[in-house]
Amino acid sequence: MENEVQILLIDDDEDDFIITRHLLDDIEGQAYNLEWVATYQAGLEKIEHNRYDVYLIDYHLGTADGLDLIREAIRANCEAPLILLTGQGDRYIDIEAMKAGASDYLAKDKLDALLLERSIRHSIERKRAETTRNKLEEQLHHAQKMEAIGRLAGGVAHDFNNILTAIMSYAGLALDGVPPGHPVHDDLQGIQNSARRGAELTHQLLAFARKQVIEPRVTPIKDLILNTDKLLRRLISEDIELVTLISPDVGRIKVDAGQFEQVLVNLVVNACDAMPEGGKLTIEATKTMLDEHYTRQQPDIVPGEYALLSVSDNGIGMSQEILERIFEPFYTTKDRDKGTGLGLSTIFGIVKQNNGHVRAYSEPGHGTIFNVYLPCVDEPLSLIAVRKEPTSLPQGTETILLVEDEAAVRSLVARVLRQHGYTVLEAGNGEEALRLVENHDDQVIHLLLTDMVMPRMGGKALADQLTIQRPDLKLLFTSGYSDKAILQQNVLDPGIAFLPKPFAPASLVQKVREVIEGN
């Protein structure tokens, strides 16, 4: 037998209550609990508490109208189906009942146990289906909104990175010609430092938009957490107790280590802010299986085995209204000088970029739990190559085709490269670059240095055409964000050299030399 169905009858005639109770008693295979109130106001008060599975509402409630009660119930966000009862079938009243929001209507003079059972069962099933559909539509709208915000954030960050590239590089070039102690040396250093802080901000925007370049490696999640532990303990105050619990079988994940650290640090910082008077902060890592029942409620995640990273606190907690907006960029409940509103949106973007899922649970006064699900992998551990930094910037004599639509960035990059011995051919887009190559048909071009996203013809299409004509041409792509046409699924392909913006002159020169020499 299924769980008992809770029913409230709102009817001013006690005889109708007795008759309805007898009809429900005659139904086999399902238990019903029927309660009764006799007035409009008593019924409305019961409805507002949402404690029943079905409401049976009489059309005549003394001087009141059952249709009005149905309308009031709908305005009060009643979660259960509403069935209107009339003394005799009235087509006009029936139609008005459905318009008002009733799930069904029944004429008392034709009512029997079979009809009543069918109406209740179908009304409950339809209401459940409607609730599920509305929930899925709400999730879809939220996902579309977050995607639209992500596109905007990615576009802004891309353009801003071009500006920062010019600011950082011109400040760097000026510093090279100004000795320490010069009146403007500290000013130039301040410009460069401010530009770097701006670059960190755009990095967070790109993480939310899932357009940053990442290098995922197969790593035990235990190692990732323990490697971040010292940093985390420096972040928290002495009145906060940090507890780390890692299950032995939590397994491996494939993720960019820097991104994972960013997720964990942001969650810990938020947890600390939620405990201004101290408290307990718990980091827990376990393995879990998300089945089809769970993933049906979360259309953006597939069933499978996941590593679950939980960060919980016993702080002030959040209301439902705040929970619904926490992953929106620039939304924050902190003071204006204490947060950008990008921390949680960055986490959202990073987790999605790594095919994961993030959920938050909180109640005011009862703390918060953030659950981050990342897919477990059964692959060999990744090997990390160790790079040796050069003691001086390398020089070159080769010819470089520079293609960049931002004139300021193009002028700056060309200047830096020429200062280090290279011959530079400049173009503002792919079509212009092709014409330039035709005019230099007899000249050897060693490297194509191109932005990926440009008007008329982007860097990928340009590279595809030029490498057919010049198969020995080396390629180096640069961009304010990673375009999917070049970096599939935002993951840097091992066969493609990439220099993200903003970059400093030293980084540019080193990367160019590496690509030309095939390193």
C-alpha positions in Angstrom: 0.0 0.0 0.0 1.3 3.5 -0.9 1.8 6.3 1.6 -1.4 7.8 3.1 -2.7 10.7 1.0 -3.6 13.7 3.1 -6.8 15.4 1.9 -8.5 18.6 3.1 -12.2 19.1 2.4 -13.4 22.7 2.5 -17.2 22.6 2.6 -19.8 24.3 4.7 -22.0 21.1 4.9 -20.9 18.5 7.4 -23.0 15.8 5.6 -20.7 16.2 2.6 -17.7 15.5 4.8 -19.3 12.3 6.1 -20.3 11.2 2.5 -16.8 12.0 1.2 -15.1 10.1 4.0 -17.3 7.0 3.3 -16.4 7.2 -0.4 -12.6 7.3 0.4 -13.0 4.3 2.8 -14.4 2.3 -0.1 -11.3 2.8 -2.2 -9.0 -0.2 -2.2 -5.2 -0.2 -2.4 -4.7 3.4 -1.1 -5.1 4.9 2.3 -6.6 8.4 2.7 -6.7 10.7 5.6 -9.5 13.3 5.3 -9.8 16.4 7.3 -12.5 19.0 7.1 -13.0 22.8 7.6 -16.3 24.6 7.1 -15.3 28.1 6.1 -13.5 30.0 3.4 -11.0 31.7 5.8 -10.2 28.4 7.7 -9.6 26.7 4.3 -7.3 29.5 3.2 -5.2 29.4 6.4 -4.8 25.6 5.9 -3.8 26.0 2.3 -1.1 28.6 3.1 0.6 26.0 5.3 0.9 23.5 2.3 0.4 20.4 4.5 -2.0 18.5 2.3 -1.6 16.4 -0.9 -5.1 17.4 -2.3 -7.7 20.1 -1.6 -11.4 19.4 -2.3 -13.2 22.8 -2.4 -16.9 23.2 -2.5 -18.2 25.9 -4.9 -20.7 27.3 -2.3 -19.0 28.3 1.0 -21.8 30.3 2.7 -21.5 33.8 1.3 -18.1 33.0 -0.3 -17.2 31.4 -3.6 -15.0 28.4 -4.0 -13.6 29.8 -7.3 -12.2 32.8 -5.3 -10.6 30.4 -2.8 -8.9 28.6 -5.7 -7.6 31.9 -7.0 -6.3 32.8 -3.6 -4.6 29.4 -3.2 -2.9 29.9 -6.6 -1.7 33.3 -5.5 -0.4 31.8 -2.3 1.7 29.3 -4.4 -0.3 26.3 -3.3 1.8 23.2 -4.2 -1.1 20.6 -4.1 -3.9 20.1 -6.7 -7.2 21.8 -6.1 -10.4 20.0 -7.1 -13.7 22.0 -7.2 -16.9 20.3 -6.0 -20.3 21.6 -7.2 -23.9 20.6 -6.3 -24.8 19.9 -9.9 -22.7 20.0 -13.0 -22.5 23.6 -14.4 -20.5 24.0 -17.6 -19.8 27.7 -17.0 -18.5 27.0 -13.4 -16.4 24.1 -14.6 -14.7 26.2 -17.2 -14.1 29.0 -14.8 -12.6 26.5 -12.3 -10.0 25.4 -14.8 -9.2 29.0 -15.8 -8.7 29.8 -12.1 -6.2 26.9 -11.7 -8.2 23.9 -10.5 -6.9 20.5 -11.4 -10.3 19.0 -11.8 -14.0 19.5 -11.1 -16.6 17.0 -9.8 -20.4 17.2 -9.5 -21.6 15.9 -6.1 -24.7 14.3 -7.5 -22.7 12.0 -9.8 -19.8 11.4 -7.3 -18.9 7.8 -6.4 -15.7 6.1 -5.0 -14.3 5.2 -8.5 -14.7 8.7 -9.9 -13.3 10.4 -6.7 -10.3 8.0 -6.7 -9.6 8.6 -10.4 -9.8 12.4 -10.0 -7.5 12.5 -7.0 -4.9 10.2 -8.5 -4.9 12.0 -11.9 -4.7 15.4 -10.2 -1.7 14.3 -8.1 0.1 12.8 -11.1 -0.5 15.9 -13.2 0.6 18.2 -10.5 3.8 16.2 -10.0 4.5 16.2 -13.7 3.9 20.0 -13.8 6.2 20.6 -10.9 8.9 18.5 -12.5 8.5 20.4 -15.8 8.6 23.8 -14.1 11.7 22.8 -12.2 13.5 21.7 -15.4 12.4 24.8 -17.2 13.7 26.9 -14.3 17.0 25.1 -14.4 17.2 25.6 -18.2 16.5 29.3 -17.9 19.1 29.6 -15.2 21.6 27.8 -17.3 20.8 30.0 -20.3 21.2 33.1 -18.1 24.5 31.9 -16.8 25.7 31.1 -20.3 24.7 34.6 -21.6 26.5 36.2 -18.7 29.5 34.0 -19.4 29.6 35.1 -23.0 29.5 38.7 -22.0 32.1 38.2 -19.3 34.4 36.4 -21.8 34.0 39.1 -24.4 34.8 41.8 -21.9 37.8 39.9 -20.6 39.1 39.3 -24.1 39.0 43.0 -25.0 40.4 44.0 -21.6 43.3 41.6 -22.0 44.4 43.4 -25.1 44.5 46.7 -23.3 46.4 45.1 -20.3 48.9 43.6 -22.7 49.7 47.0 -24.0 49.8 48.6 -20.5 52.0 45.9 -19.0 54.4 45.8 -22.0 54.9 49.5 -22.4 55.5 49.9 -18.7 58.0 47.1 -18.9 59.8 48.6 -21.8 59.9 52.0 -20.1 61.3 50.3 -16.9 64.1 48.8 -18.9 65.3 52.3 -19.7 64.9 53.8 -16.3 67.3 52.8 -13.5 66.1 52.2 -9.9 66.0 55.5 -8.0 64.9 57.5 -11.0 61.9 59.7 -10.1 59.5 57.8 -12.5 60.8 54.3 -11.7 58.4 53.6 -8.9 55.5 55.1 -10.9 56.2 52.8 -13.8 56.4 49.9 -11.4 53.1 50.9 -9.9 51.5 50.9 -13.4 52.8 47.4 -14.1 51.6 46.0 -10.7 48.1 47.5 -11.2 47.9 46.0 -14.7 48.9 42.6 -13.2 46.0 42.9 -10.7 43.7 43.7 -13.6 45.0 40.6 -15.3 44.0 38.5 -12.3 40.5 40.0 -12.4 40.1 39.1 -16.1 41.5 35.6 -15.3 38.6 35.2 -12.9 36.1 36.4 -15.6 37.5 33.9 -18.1 37.3 31.1 -15.5 33.6 31.9 -15.1 33.1 32.1 -18.9 35.0 28.8 -19.3 37.3 30.4 -21.8 40.6 30.3 -20.0 43.4 28.0 -21.2 43.9 25.0 -18.9 46.4 22.2 -18.7 44.6 19.3 -16.9 46.7 16.5 -15.5 45.7 13.2 -13.9 46.4 13.7 -10.2 45.1 12.1 -6.9 42.7 14.6 -5.3 44.4 13.8 -2.0 47.7 15.3 -3.3 45.9 18.4 -4.7 44.3 19.1 -1.3 47.4 18.4 0.8 49.5 20.6 -1.5 47.1 23.5 -0.8 46.9 22.8 2.9 49.8 25.1 4.0 48.3 28.0 2.0 44.9 27.4 3.5 46.2 27.5 7.0 47.8 30.9 6.4 44.4 32.2 5.1 42.4 31.3 8.2 42.4 33.1 11.5 43.4 31.5 14.8 39.8 31.3 16.0 38.8 28.9 13.1 39.4 25.2 13.5 40.4 23.6 10.2 39.6 19.8 9.8 40.6 17.9 6.7 39.1 14.5 6.0 40.2 12.5 3.0 38.9 9.1 2.2 41.6 6.6 1.2 39.7 5.5 -2.0 38.8 9.0 -3.2 40.8 8.3 -6.4 42.1 10.5 -9.2 40.7 13.4 -11.2 41.9 15.1 -14.3 42.1 18.8 -13.6 44.3 21.9 -13.9 46.1 22.1 -10.5 46.0 25.9 -10.5 42.3 25.8 -11.1 41.7 23.3 -8.3 43.7 25.4 -5.9 41.6 28.4 -7.0 38.3 26.6 -6.3 39.5 25.4 -2.8 40.9 28.7 -1.8 37.8 30.6 -2.8 35.6 28.2 -0.9 37.8 28.5 2.2 37.9 32.3 2.1 34.1 32.4 1.8 33.7 30.0 4.7 36.0 32.1 6.9 34.1 35.3 6.0 30.9 33.5 7.1 32.4 32.9 10.6 33.5 36.4 11.8 33.6 35.2 15.4 35.4 31.9 14.6 34.1 28.4 14.1 34.8 25.1 12.5 35.8 24.7 8.8 35.7 21.1 7.4 37.3 20.0 4.1 36.2 16.5 3.1 37.0 14.4 0.0 35.2 11.2 -0.7 34.2 9.1 -3.7 30.5 9.0 -4.7 28.3 7.6 -7.4 25.7 9.9 -9.1 23.0 7.7 -10.5 20.4 8.5 -13.1 17.8 9.4 -10.5 20.1 12.3 -9.3 21.2 13.3 -12.8 17.6 13.5 -14.1 17.2 16.5 -11.7 20.5 18.0 -12.9 20.5 18.0 -16.8 24.1 19.3 -17.0 25.7 16.3 -15.4 26.0 12.6 -16.5 25.8 9.5 -14.3 29.0 8.1 -13.1 31.7 8.0 -10.4 32.8 11.3 -8.9 35.2 12.7 -6.4 33.2 14.8 -4.0 35.0 17.8 -2.4 32.9 19.2 0.4 33.7 22.5 2.2 31.5 23.2 5.2 31.3 25.8 7.9 29.1 26.5 10.9 28.8 30.2 10.2 26.0 32.6 9.6 24.5 30.7 6.6 22.5 32.1 3.7 18.8 32.6 2.8 17.2 30.8 -0.2 17.1 34.1 -2.0 20.9 34.6 -1.7 21.5 30.9 -2.6 19.7 31.3 -5.9 22.1 34.1 -7.0 25.5 33.1 -5.5 27.1 32.0 -8.8 26.2 35.1 -10.7 29.3 37.3 -11.4 29.6 40.5 -9.4 26.8 39.4 -7.0 28.1 39.7 -3.4 26.7 40.3 0.0 30.0 41.6 1.3 30.9 45.2 1.7 32.0 46.9 -1.5 35.7 47.0 -0.4 35.8 43.4 0.7 34.8 41.4 -2.4 34.4 41.6 -6.2 31.6 39.1 -6.4 33.7 36.9 -8.7 34.8 34.2 -6.3 31.8 31.8 -6.6 31.2 32.6 -10.2 34.8 31.6 -10.9 34.2 28.3 -9.1 31.1 27.7 -11.2 33.0 28.3 -14.4 36.0 26.1 -13.4 33.9 23.2 -12.3 31.8 23.3 -15.5 34.9 23.6 -17.6 36.1 20.3 -16.0 32.8 18.5 -16.6 31.8 18.7 -13.0 29.0 20.0 -10.9 28.7 22.3 -7.8 25.8 22.5 -5.3 25.4 24.7 -2.2 23.2 24.0 0.9 22.6 26.6 3.6 20.2 28.0 6.1 20.5 31.2 8.1 22.2 30.5 11.4 23.1 26.9 10.4 26.2 27.2 8.3 26.8 26.3 4.6 28.0 23.3 2.7 29.5 23.5 -0.8 29.7 20.2 -2.7 32.0 20.1 -5.8 31.7 16.9 -7.9 34.5 16.2 -10.3 34.6 13.1 -12.5 36.9 10.3 -11.3 39.3 8.9 -14.0 41.1 5.6 -14.3 44.2 6.9 -16.1 48.0 6.9 -15.4 49.3 9.8 -13.4 50.5 12.7 -15.5 54.2 13.6 -15.6 55.1 17.2 -15.1 58.0 18.7 -17.1 60.3 21.0 -15.3 61.2 24.2 -17.2 64.5 26.0 -16.7 64.2 29.8 -16.9 66.8 31.5 -19.1 69.2 33.9 -17.4 68.9 36.4 -20.3 66.3 37.0 -23.1 67.2 35.2 -26.3 67.9 37.0 -29.6 66.9 35.9 -33.1 67.4 36.7 -36.8 64.3 35.0 -38.3 61.4 36.5 -40.0 58.0 36.6 -38.2 54.6 37.3 -39.7 52.7 39.1 -37.0 48.9 39.2 -37.4 46.9 41.2 -34.7 43.8 43.3 -35.2 44.5 45.6 -32.2 46.8 48.2 -33.6 48.3 49.1 -30.2 49.1 45.5 -29.4 50.5 44.9 -32.9 52.8 47.9 -32.7 54.1 46.9 -29.3 54.7 43.3 -30.2 56.5 44.3 -33.4 58.7 46.7 -31.5 59.7 44.1 -28.9 60.5 41.5 -31.5 62.6 43.9 -33.6 64.5 44.9 -30.5 65.5 41.3 -30.2 66.8 40.9 -33.8 63.8 39.6 -35.7 62.4 40.8 -39.0 58.7 41.5 -38.6 55.9 41.6 -41.2 52.7 43.2 -39.8 49.1 42.5 -40.8 45.8 43.5 -39.1 43.8 40.4 -40.0 44.0 37.1 -41.9 43.0 38.4 -45.3 45.6 41.2 -45.1 48.2 38.6 -44.0 47.6 36.4 -47.0 48.1 39.4 -49.4 51.3 40.3 -47.5 52.6 36.7 -47.9 51.9 36.9 -51.7 54.0 40.1 -51.9 56.8 38.3 -50.1 56.6 35.1 -52.0 60.3 34.7 -52.3 61.0 35.5 -48.6 61.3 32.8 -46.0 58.9 33.3 -43.1 59.9 31.2 -40.0 57.0 31.9 -37.7 53.3 32.9 -37.8 52.4 34.8 -34.6 48.7 35.4 -34.8 45.7 36.4 -32.7 43.0 33.7 -32.8 39.9 35.9 -33.0 40.0 38.6 -35.6 37.5 40.2 -38.1 37.3 38.8 -41.7 39.6 35.9 -41.1 40.7 34.5 -37.7 44.1 33.0 -36.8 43.0 29.3 -37.3 41.7 29.8 -40.8 44.8 31.8 -41.7 47.2 29.1 -40.3 45.3 26.4 -42.2 45.9 28.2 -45.5 49.5 29.3 -44.9 50.7 25.8 -43.8 49.5 24.4 -47.1 51.7 26.8 -48.9 54.5 26.8 -46.4 54.5 23.4 -44.5 57.6 24.3 -42.5 56.0 27.4 -41.0 55.9 27.4 -37.2 52.8 28.6 -35.5 52.2 30.5 -32.3 48.7 31.6 -31.3 47.7 34.3 -28.9 44.4 35.5 -27.5 42.6 37.1 -24.6 40.7 33.8 -24.3 40.9 30.4 -25.8 38.7 30.0 -28.9 37.1 26.5 -29.3 38.2 26.4 -32.9 41.8 26.3 -31.8 41.6 24.8 -28.3 39.1 22.1 -28.3 36.9 22.1 -25.2 39.2 24.9 -23.8 42.1 22.4 -23.3 45.5 23.3 -24.7 46.4 20.8 -27.5 50.0 19.6 -27.1 50.6 20.3 -30.8 49.6 23.9 -30.6 51.8 26.7 -29.1 49.7 29.3 -27.3 50.6 32.5 -25.5 47.7 33.9 -23.4 47.1 37.6 -23.1 48.1 39.7 -21.3 51.8 38.9 -21.6 55.0 40.7 -20.7 57.7 41.3 -23.3 60.0 38.7 -21.7 57.3 36.0 -21.9 56.7 36.9 -25.6 60.4 36.7 -26.5 61.0 33.4 -24.6 57.9 31.8 -26.2 58.8 32.9 -29.7 62.3 31.4 -29.3 60.9 28.2 -28.0 58.5 27.7 -30.9 61.1 28.6 -33.6 63.6 26.1 -32.1 60.9 23.5 -31.7 61.0 23.2 -27.9 
